[in-house]
Every structure is written in C-alpha cells, then in structure tokens.
C-alpha cells in the first residue's frame, strides 16, 4: 500500500503527512485519497515531486526497493543558529560565520587524515 510507504518517508524526514504534502506541493486531498484507496499511488509530476522532496528514487517511493537514503530537510539558518547557540538573540553574523569557518576547518582536517 503506497500510503504506508508515504508515512514511512514522512517519519524518516520528521514531518507529518500533511506537512510533507504542503512542502512537496501536493494537494492534501490527494494524500487522503491514497489513505482511503490502498491500490492508489501517485504518478507523473506528483510522484516526481515526492521523489525530489524525500530524496528517493521512484522504485524507493513505490516500495519496489528499500529506502536507501531519504534526504532530511535542510535546516534553516535560524534553526542552525538556535541549535549552535541555544537561541538566536544576540548572535551576530560574525559569530555565526566564525562557527561555520571552524566547522569547515574540522571537515578538512578529518578529510586530510584519510
């Protein structure tokens, strides 16, 4: 049943089916239809939007293959600032840029170790 796969992809992405539909630009009533009609599944542009949104292939979307790697939602700059500094108040662009430079340094250092 496609709706089960859709729910699994939503769970992996950390979003509700409603939010996934909105962000993938799929009508919420279409999601309801999938739930009520187990034999139904998206086709064409709707299927492609879902693949792009979840970062999966058509085979993964349709359940023909296991999900290898769903792409998580890209964090917004505000969410990153909150995660890094425990909030967003008083965080200057310079402070944020310094943290990004440090993260790049660590990434390069680890790459060079290999």
C-alpha positions in Angstrom: 0.0 0.0 0.0 1.5 3.3 -1.1 0.2 5.3 1.8 2.3 3.1 4.2 5.4 4.0 2.3 4.5 7.6 2.3 4.1 7.6 6.0 7.4 5.8 6.4 9.1 8.5 4.3 7.4 11.2 6.4 8.6 9.5 9.6 12.2 9.4 8.3 12.0 13.1 7.3 10.5 14.0 10.7 7.3 15.6 9.2 3.6 14.9 9.3 2.0 13.7 6.1 0.1 17.0 5.9 3.3 19.0 6.2 5.1 16.8 3.6 2.2 17.3 1.2 2.3 21.1 1.6 6.1 21.3 1.2 6.1 18.9 -1.8 3.3 21.0 -3.3 0.9 18.0 -3.3 -2.8 18.6 -2.5 -3.7 17.3 0.9 -6.8 15.7 -0.5 -4.6 13.6 -2.7 -2.9 12.2 0.5 -6.4 11.5 1.9 -7.2 9.6 -1.3 -4.1 7.4 -1.0 -5.1 6.6 2.5 -8.7 5.7 1.6 -7.8 3.8 -1.6 -5.0 1.3 -0.9 -4.5 0.4 -4.6 -3.8 4.1 -5.5 -0.4 5.7 -5.9 1.0 8.9 -7.3 2.1 9.1 -10.9 3.7 11.7 -13.2 4.5 15.1 -11.7 3.2 14.2 -8.3 5.4 11.2 -8.0 8.4 13.3 -9.2 7.7 16.0 -6.6 7.6 13.4 -3.8 10.9 11.8 -5.0 12.5 15.2 -5.1 11.1 16.2 -1.7 12.2 12.9 0.0 15.4 12.4 -2.0 14.4 8.9 -3.1 14.1 7.1 -6.4 10.8 6.1 -8.0 11.5 2.5 -7.0 12.0 3.5 -3.4 8.9 5.7 -3.5 6.7 2.9 -4.8 8.2 0.4 -2.3 9.8 -1.7 -5.0 13.2 -1.2 -3.3 14.1 -0.5 0.3 14.7 3.2 1.1 18.4 3.6 0.9 18.7 7.2 2.0 16.0 9.8 2.4 17.3 13.3 2.4 16.5 15.1 5.6 15.0 18.6 5.5 17.7 21.2 5.1 18.0 23.2 8.3 17.2 26.9 8.1 19.9 29.4 9.1 17.7 30.4 12.1 17.4 26.7 13.2 21.1 26.3 13.0 21.8 29.4 15.0 19.4 28.2 17.6 21.0 24.8 17.7 24.5 26.2 17.9 23.9 29.0 20.4 20.8 27.9 22.3 18.8 30.8 20.9 19.1 33.5 18.2 19.2 36.6 20.3 22.5 38.5 20.3 24.1 36.2 17.7 25.9 38.4 15.2 26.7 37.4 11.6 30.3 37.5 12.5 29.8 34.9 15.3 27.8 32.7 13.0 30.5 33.0 10.3 33.2 32.0 12.7 31.4 28.8 13.7 30.9 28.0 10.0 34.6 28.5 9.3 35.5 26.3 12.3 33.2 23.5 11.0 34.8 23.8 7.6 38.3 23.5 9.2 37.2 20.4 11.1 35.8 18.8 8.0 39.0 19.5 6.0 41.2 18.2 8.9 39.2 14.9 9.0 39.4 14.6 5.2 43.2 15.1 5.3 43.6 12.3 7.9 42.4 9.8 5.4 
